[in-house]
Amino acid sequence: MASKRHVALAPRALRQLRRVRSVYLVGALLSLLVLLTQGDGPEAAEGRHAAIAGVLLAVFAALFTVTLVQLRRHGRTVHCGTARKLARPS
């Protein structure tokens, strides 16, 4: 099995991940709100809207999870040489 190499993220990438994390969370919450407010009507359009809201909820939840995992992995790479170089004050 190949060993995994941890690479530290650049400060700019960390800031972008932290910003986009809130966007993904809001998107997931709005999708959940739309999904919960959809009635079980006989019309096909309501069913389509619920399906689209469900897909969007799954996508935003997956993106939010990946972002959290990346941020958590970065927090554990303080032993990494790249992390020490990026954290070193100039």
N, C-alpha and C positions, 0 to 999 in steps of 0.2 A: 504494500500500500504506500502510495506517495505521501510524503510528509507535507503538511500545509504550512505555508510560510505566511506569517502575519506581517502586513505592511501597514504602516501608520498612514492615516489620512492627512492631507494637507489642511491647514487651518481654514482655507476658503471652502474646501469640500465639507468640513465639519459644520461651518456656518450655514451652508446651503442645506445640508441634511436636517439641521435643527429647524430651519425655516419651513422646509417642505413638510416636515413631520406634522405641523399644525394644519397645513392645507389638507393633507391626507385624512387627518382626524375629522376635520369639518366636513369633508366630502363624504366620509363614511357615515357620520351622524345625519347629514341631510338625506342621504340615500335611505338610511334606516327610517327616518321620519316619513319619507314619501312611501316607503314600503308599508309602514304601519297604518298610514292614513288611507291607503287604497281600499275601497270596499270590494266585497265579493259580488260584484254585479254581473249580470248575464252578458254585458257588452264585451266584445273582443278587445276593444281599445283599452279598457281598464286592466284586463289581463296582460296585455302587451306592456302597459306602463309598469305594472308590478314586476314583470319579468326583467325589464330594463333596469328598474331600481334594484332588483336583486343582483343582477350582474355587476352594476356599478358598486354596490355594497361589497361584493366579493373582491372586486379589483382594488378598491380603496383600502379594504382591510389587509389585503396581501401587500400592497405598497407600504402601508403603515408598519406592518410587521417586519418587512425587509429593512425599512429605515431604522426601526428600533434595534434590530439585530446588528446592523452595521455600526450604530452608535455604541452599542454595548461591547462589540468586538474591539472597537477603537479604545474604549476605556481599559481594556485588558492588555493592550500592547505597550504599556509603559516600560516594559523590560526590553522592548525592541530598539535596536540602534537607530532606526529611522525616527522613531518617536522621540528619542532623546535628542537627536539633532534638531528636530522641529521645535521641541520645547525649550531648547537652550536659548537663554536670553542673549541678544546680540550686543 
